Amino acid sequence: MPDPEQLRDHTTLRLGGPAKQFVTATTDDEVIAAVRSADEAGQPVLVLGGGSNLVVADEGFPGTVVEVATRGIVPDVEDDEATCGGVLVRVAAGEGWDGFVARAVASGWTGVEALSGIPGSVGATPIQNVGAYGQEVSQTIASVRVWDRVLKGFRTFAAADCGFGYRHSRFKADPGRHVVLEVTFQLRRGDLGAPVAYAELARALGVEQGARAPLADVRTAVLGLRGGKGMVLDAEDHDTWSAGSFFTNPVVDPAVLPEGAPAWPQPDGRVKTSAAWLIDHAGFAKGHGNDRASLSTKHTLALTNRGPATTADLLALAREVRDGVERTYGIRLVNEPVLVGCEL
Ligand SMILES: Cc1cc2nc3c(=O)[nH]c(=O)nc-3n(C[C@H](O)[C@H](O)[C@H](O)COP(=O)(O)OP(=O)(O)OC[C@H]3O[C@@H](n4cnc5c(N)ncnc54)[C@H](O)[C@@H]3O)c2cc1C
């Protein structure tokens, strides 16, 4: 028997014990066959992309892990074909997200450039409606093609049927049911990016918020901003041994908003505030923790593995921060990464 695959070798936190069974699937047929045979055997299934939004228990996963490693980026029109409309691009779930963004920027496809530098796979992006610097994938996704494990068949959801919200979707609401096989993006064509919707990015680009900047400049500026916060993977830098932001920004009643906290008004009258601000002002500075697990030294919102951490160490830190914020402000932070075999 070969040694079991360790999930710490497949997660950006570098945490997680052994998988009972581990399958790398390079075609849709292989993905579906692996998922179906586990389902028929009554085995739990974990669909794995880049492991950048996962906290896996030290005990590992007692079922089949299906790593989606499918490839393909297929635009409906060639780059040199003159079209006044946009381009529809079909992307296989296993494609690396940032490779796709780089391709989009190089091809003059606009709408995902502010999402540069986010790790993981294309297939995972609709799950939590990935977003950063004023863009979300829900703004450019046309449809998502899945294998439905309950109906045992293929389904294609138009964007309007994906239930997208802030770090949310119908896929996240019904965990594990839909295996994403392909995402189709509707992108405009041009040399300028979409209007810059995020003040910090606009400042970095030297443009007004709402103005446009060259696509390549937007990508460079975003990668620079993210790098300064330890939000671009770097094997040498423990600040990036994380799952990105560990907590979502809470949406609260304006009456409970702490004085001085950032407030972004929501359509329902509530306000979204900054989890990083709450953590910092509740007394957890950058680097808080110990030599196993600590907050990033560059960003309070990332919980990081300093090298020897276990999942138990990381969760202990997460509980300390969550409970400290709740004691101070009465606001309970909710984890963004998916917890597998463990809980907060
Ligand atoms: C340094 C860093 C920075 C980050 N920055 C951001 C950011 O700015 N914005 C943001 O939104 N996120 C960010 N993240 C989080 C993460 O990168 C995204 O959520 C990403 O989309 C996860 O992709 P993945 O392939 O690694 O998914 P995984 O971690 O492998 O899986 C995450 C979840 O999606 C499911 N899943 C994965 N692939 C599929 C599939 N094909 N079909 C069905 N389910 C699937 C898994 O089962 C799991 O539930 C960051 C993470 C890191 C480490």
The ligand as a Gaussian input file, in Angstrom:
#p B3LYP/6-31G(d) Opt

LIG

0 1
 C       -3.139000      34.179000      -0.176000
 C       -4.622000      34.046000      -0.458000
 C       -5.348000      35.128000      -0.918000
 C       -6.721000      35.007000      -1.195000
 N       -7.418000      36.095000      -1.645000
 C       -8.738000      36.000000      -1.917000
 C       -9.470000      37.133000      -2.380000
 O       -8.932000      38.212000      -2.569000
 N      -10.806000      36.994000      -2.613000
 C      -11.435000      35.795000      -2.442000
 O      -12.659000      35.728000      -2.679000
 N      -10.769000      34.693000      -2.014000
 C       -9.448000      34.779000      -1.740000
 N       -8.755000      33.683000      -1.278000
 C       -9.483000      32.428000      -1.055000
 C       -9.375000      31.400000      -2.208000
 O       -8.234000      31.637000      -2.991000
 C      -10.582000      31.397000      -3.114000
 O      -11.737000      31.106000      -2.382000
 C      -10.449000      30.362000      -4.251000
 O      -11.519000      30.500000      -5.158000
 C      -10.420000      28.924000      -3.757000
 O      -10.067000      28.117000      -4.861000
 P       -9.450000      26.680000      -4.679000
 O       -9.407000      26.049000      -6.033000
 O       -8.156000      26.756000      -3.967000
 O      -10.561000      25.967000      -3.795000
 P      -10.348000      24.879000      -2.651000
 O       -9.711000      25.524000      -1.474000
 O       -9.697000      23.677000      -3.211000
 O      -11.870000      24.552000      -2.303000
 C      -12.687000      25.522000      -1.671000
 C      -14.138000      25.026000      -1.679000
 O      -14.594000      24.960000      -3.025000
 C      -14.944000      23.604000      -3.345000
 N      -14.512000      23.362000      -4.720000
 C      -13.290000      23.536000      -5.272000
 N      -13.323000      23.232000      -6.568000
 C      -14.583000      22.853000      -6.861000
 C      -15.256000      22.399000      -8.038000
 N      -14.642000      22.274000      -9.214000
 N      -16.575000      22.079000      -7.934000
 C      -17.243000      22.178000      -6.756000
 N      -16.667000      22.588000      -5.619000
 C      -15.355000      22.931000      -5.678000
 C      -14.215000      22.737000      -2.345000
 O      -14.870000      21.486000      -2.161000
 C      -14.290000      23.619000      -1.112000
 O      -15.555000      23.507000      -0.522000
 C       -7.386000      33.778000      -0.997000
 C       -6.629000      32.672000      -0.535000
 C       -5.266000      32.806000      -0.265000
 C       -4.491000      31.608000       0.233000

